[in-house]
């Protein structure tokens, strides 16, 4: 179960480049990684189950030399806690009262030598949960600020913020990525 302690919520500055929350236990993170073999590979999900997404515009490192493995994990039991976090923490922090939104979940695996170029997302908000810490490199930067994530740390930011992942020098980096889209005619704050 999620327990949010306001002492763990960090806003980097008044502009809110990102917000970092220390929320999830090591066991929770490990359980997501262990269930990945049961999940549908991400690109297969997009082509067979997700016809509403234009994959040519999708931000993922799909057409770049450093391609991460990915899985579609929305049906995983653990995602109910992330949904709760969106509703009870993020929406409250951002003064969003609309609950008619589209939420997506993916797990990405970056291996040694992989990285993500600096980019913006097409979504209103992006949330990233670091699932492991047995790798070197792979720092997440949002608006040129190192988020200094540790296993179990979660960061969220506006999809319009530029962000990147540095090259993985050794090991494998697993992250749960969640995107939210709020219908344009129903946004109360973005």
N, C-alpha and C positions, 0 to 999 in steps of 0.2 A: 504494500500500500504506500502511496505517496504521502510524505509528511513534509510540508513546506515550512521552512523557517525563514522569516523575513531577513535574518542576518546573512543569509546566503544569496540574496538577490543583489546583484551588482549592476548598476547602470554606469557606463564608462564616463559619460558627461551629460550635459544638459540636452544635447542633440539626440541622445540615445542611439549611438552607433550599434550597440547590441546590449542585451540583458543576459546575464549568466546566472544560472540557478544550480546549486548542488542539491540534487534530488534523489538520484537512483542508486541503489546498493550495487555492490559488485555482483551479487547473486542474480539480481534482476538483469543486469547487462549480460552476464554469462548465459542466462536462460534464453535470451534472444539469439545469441550466436549459435547455441547448440541446436536450435530449432530450424536454422536456415536450410538444411538439406530437405526439410519437408515443404519448403516454400517454392513458389513458382519463380523461375528466373525472371528478372525485371523486364528485359526486352521482349521475351515471349509474352508476358502479361500485357505489355503495351500493344503488341500487334494482334493478339487474340481477344483480349478482354477489355481493352481500354480504347475503343474507337473514338472516344470523345477527345483524345489528346492528339495534337498535331506533333508527331515525333520529330519533324524537321525543325521545330522551334524549341524542342525540349532542351533544357540547359545542360544536361548531363554531359560528361566528357566523351560521349558516344562517338563522335567523328574526329576525335583528337588522338594522337599517338598513345597517350596514357589512359587506357580504357579500364575503369574499375569494374569488377564484377558487381552485380546488383540483384536484389530479390524484392519482390512485391510482398509485403508482410501485413497488409491491412487486416486480414482475418485472424492474426495471431492474438491470443488472449491478452498478452501484455500490452497491446495497443489501447485497451480500455483505460489504462492508467495515463497514457499520453493524451487521450481525448479529454480525460478529466482535468489534466493539467492545462490544456488549451482553455477549457471552459472556466475553471476556477482561479487560474493565476494570470495567464496571458491576457485574456479578454478583460479581466478586471484591471490589470496594470495599464492596458492600452485604452481603457474606457470604451470598449466595444460592447454594445448591447445586443446586436444582432446575432442570432444563433443559427441563421440560415446560411451555412457555409459548406464548402467542399474541402475535405481533408484527405490527404494522401500520405502513405507511409512507404518508405523504401529503406533497405539496408544496403550500404555500399561497402565494398571491400577494396582497399587500395593495397597493392603489393609493392615490394621493394622496386624503386625506380618510377613509381606512378605518382601523379599529382593532379591537381585541377587548376587550370588557368584562371586568372581573375575574370569574374563574370558577374552578372546580375541575374536574378531569377525572374520568371514571368508571374510569380505568385505574389500575393499581398504580404505574407510572412513566411519565413523559413525557420525551422527549428532543427537543431542538430544535437544529438546525444552521443557522446563518445562512449563506445561499448567496451573498449579495451585500452591498455596502455603498454603492452609489451612490443613496442616498435620504437624506432628512432626517426626523427623528422616528423613530417605530416602535420605541422602546426596550421591551425585555421586562423586566417586573418580576415577581419571584417573592417572595411574602410581603413586598411593599412594598420590596424591594431591587432596584435597577437592576443587571441582569446585565452591562451594558456589553459586549455582544457585538460582535465584529469579524468580518469575513468569514472563514469557516473555523472559528470557535469553535463549540463544542458545549456545551450545558448539559443536565443532566438533574436531575429532582427527582421526589418522590412526587406522584402525581396528586392527592392530597388537599391539596396546597399551592395556595393562591390565587395566580393569576397573570393578567397582562393585557399587552396591547400598546398603547402610546400611539399616538395618531393619526399617520399618515404626512403630513408637511407637504409633501413633494415627492418625486417619483420612485416607484419600485416596490420593495417589499421581498419577497424570496423566502426561504422557510424550509422545510427538510425537517423534518417532525414525525414522530416515531416513538412509538408507544404499546406498552406491554407489559402483558399480563395474565397473572398466575400463578394457576393453579387454587387456590381457597381451601384445599382439603385438602392442598396440597403446598407451601405457603409456608413458608420457613424463617426469613424476616425481612422484614417490611414495616412 
